[in-house]
Every structure is written in C-alpha cells, then in structure tokens.
C-alpha cells in the first residue's frame, strides 16, 4: 500500500510518501510545499493545490492520511490552515484517492505506542521505523511521515470494519 501523509499548513505543508507491505516500510519521498509569507493568501492556496496535485499524479497513492485540526490559541491561524487543508482534500477527491484523518493523539499512539508521547519521541520512532539516518526537516515533513505510518498501522482494521459492514451488515 502506498500512502502520502500530510501535515497541513499554509506556510509549510509537510508530506511523506511511504510504501507499507508485509509489516515493512519503505520511504519513497518526503519534503515540504512552502509558500512565501508576502504572497496573497489565495495565491498561496493555489500553489499548495498545484504542488499537491502534482504529488498525487507522480506517486499515485492508494491513500492519503492527513492530520485532523484542533483549534488552540490562534483561531485565525486555524481557519487559514483549515482552508489549506480543504484544498488538499479537494485534490484527493478530484483524483479519487481516499483520504483518512487522524488526531495527533492517534498518530502518537500508532507510532510510539503512547498517545501522550513527546514530539521528540515521535520523530525518533519515525526515523527508526523508516530506517532513516536522521529526522527529516522541517518538522512538518517528519510529522507527515508519522501520519503516513499511522495510517499504515490503522488501515487494516478500517478495511476489516468496512468488509464486516458490507458483508454482514454489522455496525461497530
């Protein structure tokens, strides 16, 4: 299964592309889509859309996993990130690629085994699981790879649940 993990933002969108087969990870690509601070916001969104659409065409993933947003202190920043996230969801939908959302707690649980793990622990485990020599920079990129790992660990249970609902009519 090929997965693109996304850490959404409007200044930096981290991405990580992994393959997961037989409980083994292969890192295929990672990086960031960066927009310039002095660029009008609508042009930043267009840049994110165009770059992400190219990533989808290049890698042809089976799934995209993206971090769920939660608002903390700065709601204006959160709204802008939500708009950028919407652009990413739109590109997935236009390319018929399923998109799955995970909270930071779910990502920490899937990568480290503890939902309240520190960021450094998540980054170190991401590096180890993907057999990288160092933690990717910027942090948004490492976060995106962790989000992809989360989906790889969670996807089999989601598929089983969907099959059960279709075949047996059961709701979990």
Backbone as a printed PyTorch tensor [residue, N CA C, xyz], in Angstrom:
tensor([[[  0.8500,  -1.1660,   0.0000],
         [  0.0000,   0.0000,   0.0000],
         [  0.9030,   1.2380,   0.0000]],

        [[  0.6290,   2.1610,  -0.8910],
         [  1.3750,   3.4160,  -0.9570],
         [  0.5290,   4.5200,  -0.3200]],

        [[  1.1490,   5.2510,   0.6150],
         [  0.4380,   6.2590,   1.4060],
         [  1.2010,   7.5770,   1.3440]],

        [[  0.4550,   8.6660,   1.1570],
         [  1.0260,  10.0010,   1.3260],
         [  0.4730,  10.5620,   2.6330]],

        [[  1.3580,  10.8860,   3.5510],
         [  0.9790,  11.5370,   4.7920],
         [  1.1370,  13.0390,   4.6260]],

        [[  0.2110,  13.7850,   5.2020],
         [  0.2080,  15.2460,   5.0810],
         [  0.0740,  15.9010,   6.4500]],

        [[  1.0000,  16.8330,   6.7100],
         [  0.8700,  17.7270,   7.8600],
         [  0.4430,  19.0670,   7.2740]],

        [[ -0.8480,  19.4210,   7.3950],
         [ -1.3640,  20.5920,   6.6850],
         [ -0.8910,  21.9140,   7.2830]],

        [[ -0.8150,  22.9000,   6.4320],
         [ -0.4710,  24.2600,   6.8100],
         [ -0.6460,  25.1470,   5.5960]],

        [[ -0.4200,  26.4240,   5.7490],
         [ -0.4700,  27.3000,   4.5850],
         [  0.8930,  27.9080,   4.2860]],

        [[  1.7880,  27.9370,   5.2570],
         [  3.1650,  28.3690,   5.0180],
         [  4.0080,  27.1630,   4.6190]],

        [[  3.8120,  26.0600,   5.3420],
         [  4.5300,  24.8120,   5.0740],
         [  3.5360,  23.6560,   5.1480]],

        [[  3.4980,  22.8750,   4.0840],
         [  2.7260,  21.6350,   4.0610],
         [  3.7530,  20.5110,   3.9990]],

        [[  3.8770,  19.7730,   5.1010],
         [  4.7910,  18.6350,   5.0920],
         [  4.1510,  17.4580,   4.3990]],

        [[  4.9650,  16.7130,   3.6370],
         [  4.4520,  15.4930,   3.0200],
         [  5.4770,  14.3730,   3.1600]],

        [[  4.9670,  13.1660,   3.2210],
         [  5.8120,  11.9790,   3.2710],
         [  5.1310,  10.8590,   2.5170]],

        [[  5.8790,  10.1970,   1.6550],
         [  5.3300,   9.1120,   0.8510],
         [  6.0340,   7.8210,   1.2750]],

        [[  5.2240,   6.8560,   1.6850],
         [  5.7870,   5.5720,   2.1080],
         [  5.0360,   4.4340,   1.4240]],

        [[  5.6980,   3.2960,   1.4020],
         [  5.0710,   2.0560,   0.9750],
         [  5.0750,   1.1390,   2.1860]],

        [[  3.9900,   0.4120,   2.3780],
         [  3.8740,  -0.4950,   3.5190],
         [  3.3870,  -1.8440,   3.0070]],

        [[  4.2660,  -2.8370,   3.1110],
         [  3.9250,  -4.1910,   2.6650],
         [  4.4940,  -5.1920,   3.6550]],

        [[  3.6780,  -6.1660,   4.0390],
         [  4.1180,  -7.2340,   4.9420],
         [  4.8080,  -6.6900,   6.1850]],

        [[  4.2070,  -5.6930,   6.7860],
         [  4.7010,  -5.0820,   8.0280],
         [  6.0730,  -4.4300,   7.8560]],

        [[  6.3990,  -4.0310,   6.6430],
         [  7.6800,  -3.3970,   6.3610],
         [  7.4490,  -2.0640,   5.6400]],

        [[  8.1950,  -1.0430,   6.0710],
         [  8.0870,   0.2880,   5.4900],
         [  9.2140,   0.5540,   4.4980]],

        [[  8.8840,   1.2690,   3.4330],
         [  9.8770,   1.8110,   2.5140],
         [  9.5520,   3.2810,   2.3280]],

        [[ 10.5430,   4.1430,   2.5440],
         [ 10.3540,   5.5750,   2.3380],
         [ 10.5830,   5.8770,   0.8620]],

        [[  9.6080,   6.4900,   0.2240],
         [  9.6920,   6.7810,  -1.2050],
         [ 10.0410,   8.2390,  -1.4920]],

        [[  9.5210,   9.1500,  -0.6710],
         [  9.7450,  10.5720,  -0.9140],
         [  9.2760,  11.3430,   0.3140]],

        [[  9.8470,  12.4960,   0.5410],
         [  9.3460,  13.3850,   1.5830],
         [  9.8790,  14.7800,   1.3300]],

        [[  9.1920,  15.7500,   1.9120],
         [  9.5800,  17.1430,   1.7290],
         [  8.4860,  18.0740,   2.2090]],

        [[  8.4900,  19.2640,   1.6560],
         [  7.5060,  20.2710,   2.0680],
         [  7.1250,  21.1430,   0.8840]],

        [[  5.8780,  21.5150,   0.8650],
         [  5.3910,  22.5390,  -0.0570],
         [  5.4320,  23.8330,   0.7420]],

        [[  6.2080,  24.7930,   0.2640],
         [  6.4230,  26.0380,   1.0040],
         [  5.8640,  27.2020,   0.2080]],

        [[  5.1200,  28.0650,   0.9040],
         [  4.6100,  29.2880,   0.2770],
         [  5.2750,  30.4910,   0.9260]],

        [[  5.4840,  31.5180,   0.1490],
         [  6.1410,  32.7330,   0.6280],
         [  5.1790,  33.5730,   1.4720]],

        [[  5.6920,  34.1140,   2.5640],
         [  4.8710,  34.8610,   3.5230],
         [  4.1990,  36.0900,   2.9070]],

        [[  4.8520,  36.7630,   1.9820],
         [  4.2890,  38.0090,   1.4350],
         [  3.3750,  37.7720,   0.2320]],

        [[  3.0810,  36.5170,  -0.0830],
         [  2.2090,  36.1830,  -1.2030],
         [  0.7500,  36.2940,  -0.7600]],

        [[ -0.1290,  36.8550,  -1.6110],
         [ -1.5560,  36.8880,  -1.2510],
         [ -2.0580,  35.4720,  -0.9230]],

        [[ -2.9420,  35.4000,   0.0620],
         [ -3.3770,  34.1050,   0.5790],
         [ -3.9740,  33.2150,  -0.5040]],

        [[ -4.7910,  33.7690,  -1.3900],
         [ -5.4060,  32.9450,  -2.4370],
         [ -4.3450,  32.3470,  -3.3620]],

        [[ -3.2590,  33.0580,  -3.6010],
         [ -2.1680,  32.5280,  -4.4200],
         [ -1.3920,  31.4390,  -3.6710]],

        [[ -1.3160,  31.5750,  -2.3550],
         [ -0.6830,  30.5180,  -1.5560],
         [ -1.4980,  29.2270,  -1.6630]],

        [[ -2.8270,  29.3610,  -1.5760],
         [ -3.6960,  28.1970,  -1.7100],
         [ -3.5510,  27.5550,  -3.0870]],

        [[ -3.4710,  28.3750,  -4.1160],
         [ -3.3020,  27.8590,  -5.4770],
         [ -1.9790,  27.1030,  -5.6020]],

        [[ -0.9310,  27.6480,  -5.0210],
         [  0.3780,  26.9850,  -5.0510],
         [  0.3170,  25.6220,  -4.3620]],

        [[ -0.3170,  25.5720,  -3.1980],
         [ -0.4680,  24.3060,  -2.4670],
         [ -1.2530,  23.3060,  -3.3140]],

        [[ -2.3510,  23.7540,  -3.8910],
         [ -3.1830,  22.8770,  -4.7170],
         [ -2.3880,  22.3080,  -5.8950]],

        [[ -1.6840,  23.1760,  -6.6140],
         [ -0.9340,  22.7390,  -7.7890],
         [  0.1780,  21.7600,  -7.4150]],

        [[  0.9350,  22.0870,  -6.3710],
         [  2.0460,  21.2150,  -5.9550],
         [  1.5290,  19.8740,  -5.4320]],

        [[  0.4680,  19.9030,  -4.6370],
         [ -0.0710,  18.6600,  -4.1010],
         [ -0.6800,  17.8060,  -5.2080]],

        [[ -1.3560,  18.4270,  -6.1540],
         [ -1.9160,  17.6870,  -7.2880],
         [ -0.8100,  16.9870,  -8.0660]],

        [[  0.3280,  17.6450,  -8.2290],
         [  1.4760,  17.0300,  -8.9000],
         [  2.0050,  15.8310,  -8.1090]],

        [[  2.0550,  15.9660,  -6.7810],
         [  2.4770,  14.8360,  -5.9420],
         [  1.5590,  13.6280,  -6.1360]],

        [[  0.2600,  13.8850,  -6.1930],
         [ -0.6950,  12.7970,  -6.3870],
         [ -0.4740,  12.1150,  -7.7310]],

        [[ -0.2450,  12.9030,  -8.7600],
         [ -0.0180,  12.3340, -10.0980],
         [  1.2960,  11.5720, -10.1610]],

        [[  2.3130,  12.0860,  -9.5100],
         [  3.6280,  11.4540,  -9.5190],
         [  3.6310,  10.1220,  -8.7760]],

        [[  3.0410,  10.0960,  -7.5850],
         [  3.1330,   8.9090,  -6.7340],
         [  1.9490,   7.9540,  -6.8190]],

        [[  0.8060,   8.4270,  -7.3020],
         [ -0.3840,   7.5860,  -7.4200],
         [ -0.6270,   6.7480,  -6.1510]],

        [[ -0.8700,   7.4160,  -5.0190],
         [ -1.0350,   6.6760,  -3.7620],
         [ -2.3600,   5.9280,  -3.6930]],

        [[ -2.3670,   4.9270,  -2.8250],
         [ -3.6090,   4.2070,  -2.5360],
         [ -4.4550,   4.9850,  -1.5390]],

        [[ -3.7880,   5.8180,  -0.7310],
         [ -4.4930,   6.5950,   0.2900],
         [ -3.6590,   7.8100,   0.6680]],

        [[ -4.3470,   8.8150,   1.1700],
         [ -3.7190,   9.9900,   1.7680],
         [ -4.1790,  10.0400,   3.2140]],

        [[ -3.2470,  10.2730,   4.1160],
         [ -3.6110,  10.4580,   5.5170],
         [ -3.2080,  11.8690,   5.9110]],

        [[ -4.0780,  12.5260,   6.6580],
         [ -3.8790,  13.9350,   6.9840],
         [ -4.2390,  14.1740,   8.4460]],

        [[ -3.5290,  15.0930,   9.0540],
         [ -3.7970,  15.4020,  10.4520],
         [ -5.1000,  16.1800,  10.5890]],

        [[ -5.9220,  15.7540,  11.5520],
         [ -7.1340,  16.4920,  11.8990],
         [ -6.7350,  17.7690,  12.6160]],

        [[ -7.4810,  18.8120,  12.3820],
         [ -7.1940,  20.0880,  13.0390],
         [ -7.9160,  20.1890,  14.3710]],

        [[ -7.2620,  20.8690,  15.2870],
         [ -7.9390,  21.2670,  16.5080],
         [ -7.4700,  22.6770,  16.8110]],

        [[ -8.4030,  23.5140,  17.2140],
         [ -8.0980,  24.9180,  17.4700],
         [ -7.6210,  25.0830,  18.9030]],

        [[ -6.5000,  25.7830,  19.0570],
         [ -6.0000,  26.0500,  20.4010],
         [ -6.0510,  27.5520,  20.6520]],

        [[ -4.9460,  28.2310,  20.4890],
         [ -4.8750,  29.6540,  20.8390],
         [ -5.2990,  30.5870,  19.7210]],

        [[ -4.7410,  30.4370,  18.5530],
         [ -4.9430,  31.4040,  17.4810],
         [ -5.9640,  30.8780,  16.4730]],

        [[ -7.2010,  31.3340,  16.5910],
         [ -8.2450,  30.8360,  15.7040],
         [ -8.0730,  31.3110,  14.2730]],

        [[ -7.5110,  32.4960,  14.0590],
         [ -7.2930,  32.9700,  12.6900],
         [ -6.3230,  32.0450,  11.9650]],

        [[ -5.2310,  31.6840,  12.6180],
         [ -4.2880,  30.7500,  12.0150],
         [ -4.9760,  29.4180,  11.7330]],

        [[ -5.7870,  28.9560,  12.6680],
         [ -6.5060,  27.6980,  12.4950],
         [ -7.4370,  27.7260,  11.3060]],

        [[ -8.1130,  28.8360,  11.1060],
         [ -9.0140,  28.9610,   9.9570],
         [ -8.2210,  28.9450,   8.6580]],

        [[ -7.0870,  29.6150,   8.6200],
         [ -6.2510,  29.6130,   7.4160],
         [ -5.7140,  28.2070,   7.1260]],

        [[ -5.2860,  27.5000,   8.1530],
         [ -4.8130,  26.1210,   7.9760],
         [ -5.9660,  25.2500,   7.4810]],

        [[ -7.1640,  25.4670,   8.0090],
         [ -8.3310,  24.6970,   7.5770],
         [ -8.6160,  24.9250,   6.0890]],

        [[ -8.4270,  26.1580,   5.6220],
         [ -8.6270,  26.4300,   4.2050],
         [ -7.5970,  25.6850,   3.3580]],

        [[ -6.3500,  25.6790,   3.7860],
         [ -5.2990,  24.9590,   3.0600],
         [ -5.5930,  23.4540,   3.0830]],

        [[ -6.0590,  22.9820,   4.2130],
         [ -6.4170,  21.5720,   4.3440],
         [ -7.5540,  21.2160,   3.3890]],

        [[ -8.5150,  22.1230,   3.2320],
         [ -9.6190,  21.9140,   2.2970],
         [ -9.1450,  21.7580,   0.8650]],

        [[ -8.1220,  22.5150,   0.4940],
         [ -7.5450,  22.4190,  -0.8510],
         [ -6.9640,  21.0150,  -1.0640]],

        [[ -6.3190,  20.4930,  -0.0460],
         [ -5.7220,  19.1560,  -0.1290],
         [ -6.8190,  18.0960,  -0.2500]],

        [[ -7.8760,  18.2330,   0.5440],
         [ -8.9890,  17.2880,   0.4700],
         [ -9.6560,  17.3400,  -0.9090]],

        [[ -9.7820,  18.5330,  -1.4720],
         [-10.3590,  18.6970,  -2.8050],
         [ -9.5200,  17.9620,  -3.8430]],

        [[ -8.2080,  18.1300,  -3.7920],
         [ -7.3270,  17.4620,  -4.7530],
         [ -7.4530,  15.9410,  -4.6400]],

        [[ -7.5510,  15.4290,  -3.4220],
         [ -7.7420,  13.9860,  -3.2290],
         [ -9.0460,  13.5300,  -3.8630]],

        [[-10.1040,  14.2680,  -3.5980],
         [-11.4140,  13.9020,  -4.1360],
         [-11.4160,  13.9400,  -5.6610]],

        [[-10.8060,  14.9680,  -6.2450],
         [-10.7480,  15.0790,  -7.7050],
         [ -9.9610,  13.9400,  -8.3420]],

        [[ -9.0400,  13.3630,  -7.5950],
         [ -8.2170,  12.2670,  -8.1120],
         [ -8.6870,  10.8950,  -7.6130]],

        [[ -9.8570,  10.8640,  -6.9820],
         [-10.4490,   9.6150,  -6.4790],
         [ -9.5100,   8.8490,  -5.5520]],

        [[ -8.8420,   9.5710,  -4.6860],
         [ -7.9350,   8.9600,  -3.7170],
         [ -8.5550,   9.1230,  -2.3360]],

        [[ -8.7850,   8.0280,  -1.6400],
         [ -9.3810,   8.1500,  -0.3040],
         [ -8.4450,   8.8790,   0.6550]],

        [[ -9.0440,   9.6920,   1.5070],
         [ -8.2920,  10.4900,   2.4670],
         [ -8.7850,  10.1550,   3.8690]],

        [[ -7.8420,   9.8850,   4.7690],
         [ -8.1590,   9.4950,   6.1380],
         [ -7.5740,  10.5250,   7.0970]],

        [[ -8.3190,  10.8260,   8.1450],
         [ -7.9230,  11.8690,   9.0930],
         [ -7.5670,  11.2520,  10.4400]],

        [[ -6.4840,  11.7690,  11.0350],
         [ -6.0340,  11.2680,  12.3290],
         [ -5.6890,  12.4260,  13.2530]],

        [[ -6.0460,  12.2670,  14.5010],
         [ -5.7030,  13.2730,  15.5040],
         [ -4.2440,  13.0880,  15.9140]],

        [[ -3.6300,  14.1230,  16.4740],
         [ -2.2600,  13.9600,  16.9740],
         [ -2.1450,  12.8050,  17.9730]],

        [[ -3.1590,  12.6140,  18.8250],
         [ -3.1440,  11.5180,  19.7880],
         [ -3.0960,  10.1640,  19.0770]],

        [[ -3.8760,  10.0040,  18.0090],
         [ -3.8750,   8.7530,  17.2540],
         [ -2.5190,   8.4980,  16.5990]],

        [[ -1.9030,   9.5600,  16.0710],
         [ -0.5990,   9.4180,  15.4280],
         [  0.4380,   8.9900,  16.4540]],

        [[  0.4500,   9.6440,  17.6190],
         [  1.4010,   9.2890,  18.6730],
         [  1.2030,   7.8400,  19.1220]],

        [[ -0.0380,   7.4460,  19.2790],
         [ -0.3470,   6.0760,  19.6960],
         [  0.1520,   5.0730,  18.6620]],

        [[ -0.0710,   5.3590,  17.3760],
         [  0.3090,   4.4250,  16.3150],
         [  1.8210,   4.3410,  16.1280]],

        [[  2.5190,   5.4570,  16.3070],
         [  3.9610,   5.4920,  16.0360],
         [  4.7730,   5.0940,  17.2620]],

        [[  4.4060,   5.6130,  18.4300],
         [  5.1950,   5.4010,  19.6450],
         [  4.5670,   4.3440,  20.5580]],

        [[  3.2410,   4.2010,  20.4660],
         [  2.5580,   3.2800,  21.3680],
         [  2.0150,   3.9680,  22.6010]],

        [[  2.1230,   5.2940,  22.6320],
         [  1.6600,   6.0820,  23.7740],
         [  1.0960,   7.3930,  23.2470]],

        [[ -0.1850,   7.6310,  23.4840],
         [ -0.8750,   8.7890,  22.9370],
         [ -0.4290,  10.1310,  23.4510]],

        [[  0.3210,  10.1490,  24.5660],
         [  0.7990,  11.4190,  25.1060],
         [  2.3200,  11.5400,  24.9510]],

        [[  2.8700,  10.8390,  23.9640],
         [  4.3140,  10.8880,  23.7130],
         [  4.7450,  12.3060,  23.3480]],

        [[  5.9820,  12.6140,  23.6360],
         [  6.5660,  13.9130,  23.2700],
         [  6.8940,  13.9160,  21.7790]],

        [[  6.9480,  15.1130,  21.2100],
         [  7.2520,  15.2640,  19.7850],
         [  8.5890,  14.6040,  19.4290]],

        [[  9.5880,  14.7600,  20.2750],
         [ 10.9090,  14.1690,  20.0100],
         [ 10.8260,  12.6430,  19.9270]],

        [[  9.9740,  12.0400,  20.7630],
         [  9.8050,  10.5870,  20.7350],
         [  9.1750,  10.1390,  19.4120]],

        [[  8.1830,  10.8940,  18.9390],
         [  7.5150,  10.5630,  17.6730],
         [  8.5170,  10.6730,  16.5240]],

        [[  9.2990,  11.7330,  16.5380],
         [ 10.2750,  11.9260,  15.4650],
         [ 11.3320,  10.8220,  15.4760]],

        [[ 11.7950,  10.4360,  16.6560],
         [ 12.8060,   9.3870,  16.7460],
         [ 12.2450,   8.0450,  16.2670]],

        [[ 11.0260,   7.7040,  16.6680],
         [ 10.4220,   6.4420,  16.2280],
         [ 10.1380,   6.4540,  14.7280]],

        [[  9.7510,   7.6040,  14.1920],
         [  9.5350,   7.7270,  12.7500],
         [ 10.8370,   7.4190,  12.0170]],

        [[ 11.9170,   8.0140,  12.4860],
         [ 13.2400,   7.7770,  11.8960],
         [ 13.5920,   6.2880,  11.9600]],

        [[ 13.3590,   5.6630,  13.0940],
         [ 13.7010,   4.2410,  13.2800],
         [ 12.8290,   3.3270,  12.4090]],

        [[ 11.5200,   3.5700,  12.4220],
         [ 10.6070,   2.7240,  11.6420],
         [ 10.9000,   2.7870,  10.1460]],

        [[ 11.2960,   3.9820,   9.6790],
         [ 11.5550,   4.1680,   8.2530],
         [ 13.0240,   3.9470,   7.8920]],

        [[ 13.8260,   3.6050,   8.9050],
         [ 15.2600,   3.3340,   8.7100],
         [ 15.9790,   4.5110,   8.0460]],

        [[ 15.6890,   5.7080,   8.5530],
         [ 16.3370,   6.9230,   8.0530],
         [ 17.5710,   7.2140,   8.9010]],

        [[ 18.5520,   7.8770,   8.3290],
         [ 19.7720,   8.1950,   9.0820],
         [ 19.5730,   9.3700,  10.0210]],

        [[ 18.6230,  10.2470,   9.7010],
         [ 18.3250,  11.3820,  10.5670],
         [ 16.8570,  11.7490,  10.4270]],

        [[ 16.3770,  12.5290,  11.3690],
         [ 14.9900,  13.0000,  11.3390],
         [ 14.8670,  14.0330,  10.2180]],

        [[ 13.9030,  13.8560,   9.3090],
         [ 13.7350,  14.8120,   8.2150],
         [ 13.3760,  16.2080,   8.7170]],

        [[ 13.8140,  17.1970,   8.0090],
         [ 13.4990,  18.5970,   8.2940],
         [ 12.7630,  19.1820,   7.1060]],

        [[ 11.8860,  20.1390,   7.2480],
         [ 11.4440,  20.6970,   8.5210],
         [ 10.5980,  19.6980,   9.3110]],

        [[ 10.2810,  20.0630,  10.5500],
         [  9.4880,  19.1850,  11.4220],
         [  8.1830,  18.7460,  10.7680]],

        [[  7.6130,  19.6120,   9.9300],
         [  6.3490,  19.2940,   9.2570],
         [  6.4960,  18.0400,   8.3890]],

        [[  7.6890,  17.8540,   7.8210],
         [  7.9560,  16.6820,   6.9950],
         [  7.9910,  15.4240,   7.8460]],

        [[  8.6850,  15.4860,   8.9670],
         [  8.7250,  14.3360,   9.8840],
         [  7.3230,  14.0200,  10.3950]],

        [[  6.5490,  15.0520,  10.6930],
         [  5.1670,  14.8430,  11.1470],
         [  4.3400,  14.1500,  10.0660]],

        [[  4.5330,  14.5480,   8.8140],
         [  3.7910,  13.9480,   7.7040],
         [  4.1320,  12.4640,   7.5580]],

        [[  5.3980,  12.1240,   7.7030],
         [  5.7970,  10.7160,   7.6490],
         [  5.1530,   9.9280,   8.7910]],

        [[  5.0790,  10.5280,   9.9790],
         [  4.4350,   9.8700,  11.1220],
         [  2.9440,   9.6500,  10.8410]],

        [[  2.3080,  10.6030,  10.1980],
         [  0.8850,  10.4790,   9.8550],
         [  0.6870,   9.3460,   8.8420]],

        [[  1.6190,   9.1860,   7.9110],
         [  1.5520,   8.0730,   6.9580],
         [  1.7270,   6.7360,   7.6780]],

        [[  2.6720,   6.6710,   8.6160],
         [  2.8800,   5.4520,   9.4070],
         [  1.6090,   5.1100,  10.1810]],

        [[  0.9790,   6.1170,  10.7490],
         [ -0.2660,   5.9060,  11.4860],
         [ -1.3000,   5.2250,  10.6030]],

        [[ -1.4630,   5.7110,   9.3950],
         [ -2.4550,   5.0980,   8.5100],
         [ -2.0860,   3.6510,   8.1840]],

        [[ -0.8010,   3.3960,   7.9570],
         [ -0.3700,   2.0260,   7.6540],
         [ -0.7460,   1.0780,   8.7890]],

        [[ -0.6220,   1.5490,  10.0260],
         [ -0.9580,   0.7090,  11.1800],
         [ -2.4620,   0.5790,  11.3870]],

        [[ -3.2130,   1.6080,  11.0550],
         [ -4.6510,   1.6270,  11.3250],
         [ -5.4750,   1.0760,  10.1540]],

        [[ -4.9790,   1.2010,   8.9390],
         [ -5.7490,   0.8370,   7.7430],
         [ -6.2880,  -0.5920,   7.7620]],

        [[ -5.4960,  -1.5970,   8.1700],
         [ -6.0630,  -2.9550,   8.1600],
         [ -7.3250,  -3.0910,   9.0040]],

        [[ -7.3790,  -2.4420,  10.1570],
         [ -8.5840,  -2.5330,  10.9830],
         [ -9.7380,  -1.7780,  10.3440]],

        [[ -9.4450,  -0.6800,   9.6250],
         [-10.5060,   0.0410,   8.9210],
         [-11.0760,  -0.8150,   7.7900]],

        [[-10.1940,  -1.5270,   7.0630],
         [-10.6630,  -2.4010,   5.9870],
         [-11.5210,  -3.5350,   6.5320]],

        [[-11.0910,  -4.1250,   7.6420],
         [-11.8780,  -5.2000,   8.2520],
         [-13.2500,  -4.7020,   8.6690]],

        [[-13.2920,  -3.4990,   9.2200],
         [-14.5640,  -2.9170,   9.6480],
         [-15.4790,  -2.6980,   8.4420]],

        [[-14.9340,  -2.1490,   7.3420],
         [-15.7290,  -1.9030,   6.1400],
         [-16.2360,  -3.2130,   5.5370]],

        [[-15.3730,  -4.2270,   5.4810],
         [-15.7940,  -5.5250,   4.9550],
         [-16.9060,  -6.1300,   5.8080]],

        [[-16.7670,  -6.0440,   7.1140],
         [-17.7760,  -6.5670,   8.0230],
         [-19.1140,  -5.8670,   7.7970]],

        [[-19.0700,  -4.5390,   7.6430],
         [-20.3100,  -3.7920,   7.4270],
         [-20.9610,  -4.1820,   6.1090]],

        [[-20.1660,  -4.3700,   5.0640],
         [-20.7170,  -4.7220,   3.7490],
         [-21.2470,  -6.1400,   3.7260]],

        [[-20.4570,  -7.0740,   4.2290],
         [-20.8160,  -8.4860,   4.1180],
         [-21.8650,  -8.9210,   5.1260]],

        [[-21.7420,  -8.4110,   6.3370],
         [-22.6220,  -8.8900,   7.4070],
         [-23.6750,  -7.8680,   7.8260]],

        [[-23.5330,  -6.6570,   7.3440],
         [-24.4780,  -5.6240,   7.7300],
         [-24.3150,  -5.1520,   9.1440]],

        [[-23.1930,  -5.5000,   9.7830],
         [-22.9580,  -5.0900,  11.1650],
         [-22.3800,  -3.6860,  11.2250]],

        [[-22.7630,  -2.9800,  12.2440],
         [-22.1920,  -1.6640,  12.5290],
         [-21.4010,  -1.7750,  13.8200]],

        [[-20.1650,  -1.3300,  13.8120],
         [-19.3220,  -1.4020,  15.0140],
         [-19.5340,  -0.2110,  15.8720]]])
